[in-house]
Amino acid sequence: MSRQFRSLDLPEPPAELAKVSDQLCRKIRETIQAEGPISFSRYMDLALYEPGLGYYRNGLVRFGVEGDFVTAVELGDLFARCLARHLDETAGRLDEPWTLMEIGAGSGVLARDLLTHLQNPPARYLILETSGELRDRQQQLLKEFPDDLSGRIEWLDCPPTEPFVGVIVANEVIDALPVDRFVIRQGRTRELCVDWRNGALAWTETEPGPRLDAAIKRIEQDLPDGLADGFASEVCVDLPEWLASVTGSLDRGQVLLADYGYPRREYYMPGRAGGTLVCQYRHRAHFEPFFLPGLCDISSFVDFTAVAEAADGAGLSVEGFVSQSWFLLSSGILRDLEEVDEPVERSRLASQVRHLTLPGEMGEKFKVLALGREFDQAGSAFAESDQLHRL
Ligand SMILES: C[S@@+](CC[C@H](N)C(=O)[O-])C[C@H]1O[C@@H](n2cnc3c(N)ncnc32)[C@H](O)[C@@H]1O
């Protein structure tokens, strides 16, 4: 597979990793040969989540500086310290024993750092993780905690059924949900599907399915000039069902979703006519989702207006929307820095602060959305510069 992508100028993987990708490619090819061209969401689901082979399921995924990409929680513990202060404030307002549920915990570092810094730790820390391989990794990392904390952690492979009061947190999970792709041709929507041609994965245009068609019509209603000819992008058709299912058992409390994305009018603006799909391979971003399936992360930016609409449909209120930068500044990230005098540690933290908050880094592209159920307080992290009106 990799030879046809030489033009990307990315390093060749070692032979044993290339073998995993070849196996996954064979599986995808056989699926297409059996079913015909598949939707991009089906392709993304196979590439990321096929048991034993997909990027998040093959045991190879590496977060952090040694891996393919770094999330806010992998940079160090400043994001977690700020989030812990916000959670302490929220738990205080809930005023009863609370549950924290983290969705998609990756390497488990956010759970470790939150349990380290929370003043008022939750009675239960639920981790909803679909990848058994990552769950093993999280369990390895979190077993170090003393029994009184580690005994509170429970892993789930599907949303809980028992009602609870508390907070649900998901950092960089929505961007990893499979999306469909489309392009506008002479005023009509065409779905961009995945085919197998001349020994390789290839795009093909088909009539869109009814759900995709309806989702795009809904999007166009919000755009003053509609979508121009040739405009291609993504939409997460399953988002409403996903959000309803993962939040269904929250009786009272907050849902905090942090991710990279835009309000709808910015997401589908003319300047983004190629869409927002982004792939990561050894800290290099590229835009070729057919390159080395199983060895590259594939994600798309989040349409936060779609998340707000899905929240409405799931019986959640939309309480706050700020850039990551404002969320962290309002939660005292600069105080964390000021408290440190030792020069090497201070410079390490200052670099983390820059990465997390500067507009050209993660500060503006990443946002935090607060949703509520029977709970209408976003919290002081959302008090400054709330951007709800942009959704
Ligand atoms: C980009 S990683 C982010 C990991 C971590 N939250 C972080 O910030 O470093 C996405 C995570 O979401 C998990 N995931 C993807 N889809 C999921 C779903 N439907 N339910 C629960 N977890 C999911 C993946 O297995 C992975 O742990």
The ligand as an SDF file (V2000), in Angstrom:
LIG
                    3D

 27 29  0  0  0  0  0  0  0  0999 V2000
   -8.0920   10.5080   20.2640 C   0  0  0  0  0  0  0  0  0  0  0  0
   -8.2380    9.3240   21.5460 S   0  0  0  0  0  0  0  0  0  0  0  0
   -8.3180   10.4180   22.9450 C   0  0  0  0  0  0  0  0  0  0  0  0
   -7.8350    9.7630   24.2030 C   0  0  0  0  0  0  0  0  0  0  0  0
   -7.8470   10.6360   25.4650 C   0  0  0  0  0  0  0  0  0  0  0  0
   -9.1650   11.0940   25.7950 N   0  0  0  0  0  0  0  0  0  0  0  0
   -6.8910   11.7900   25.3350 C   0  0  0  0  0  0  0  0  0  0  0  0
   -7.3410   12.9310   25.3190 O   0  0  0  0  0  0  0  0  0  0  0  0
   -5.6790   11.5390   25.2500 O   0  0  0  0  0  0  0  0  0  0  0  0
   -9.8890    8.7090   21.3970 C   0  0  0  0  0  0  0  0  0  0  0  0
  -10.3110    7.7420   22.4860 C   0  0  0  0  0  0  0  0  0  0  0  0
  -11.7080    7.4950   22.3850 O   0  0  0  0  0  0  0  0  0  0  0  0
  -11.9650    6.0890   22.3900 C   0  0  0  0  0  0  0  0  0  0  0  0
  -13.2390    5.9010   21.6830 N   0  0  0  0  0  0  0  0  0  0  0  0
  -13.4940    6.0400   20.3730 C   0  0  0  0  0  0  0  0  0  0  0  0
  -14.7950    5.8450   20.1050 N   0  0  0  0  0  0  0  0  0  0  0  0
  -15.3930    5.5920   21.2960 C   0  0  0  0  0  0  0  0  0  0  0  0
  -16.7300    5.3350   21.7020 C   0  0  0  0  0  0  0  0  0  0  0  0
  -17.7110    5.2560   20.8150 N   0  0  0  0  0  0  0  0  0  0  0  0
  -16.9750    5.1450   23.0120 N   0  0  0  0  0  0  0  0  0  0  0  0
  -15.9760    5.2040   23.9260 C   0  0  0  0  0  0  0  0  0  0  0  0
  -14.6870    5.4450   23.6030 N   0  0  0  0  0  0  0  0  0  0  0  0
  -14.3970    5.6390   22.3050 C   0  0  0  0  0  0  0  0  0  0  0  0
  -10.7320    5.5090   21.7380 C   0  0  0  0  0  0  0  0  0  0  0  0
  -10.5810    4.1310   21.9770 O   0  0  0  0  0  0  0  0  0  0  0  0
   -9.6520    6.3600   22.4290 C   0  0  0  0  0  0  0  0  0  0  0  0
   -9.4160    5.9270   23.7560 O   0  0  0  0  0  0  0  0  0  0  0  0
  1  2  1  0
  2  3  1  0
  2 10  1  0
  3  4  1  0
  4  5  1  0
  5  6  1  0
  5  7  1  0
  7  8  2  0
  7  9  1  0
 10 11  1  0
 11 12  1  0
 11 26  1  0
 12 13  1  0
 13 14  1  0
 13 24  1  0
 14 15  1  0
 14 23  1  0
 15 16  2  0
 16 17  1  0
 17 18  1  0
 17 23  2  0
 18 19  1  0
 18 20  2  0
 20 21  1  0
 21 22  2  0
 22 23  1  0
 24 25  1  0
 24 26  1  0
 26 27  1  0
M  CHG  2   2   1   9  -1
M  END
$$$$
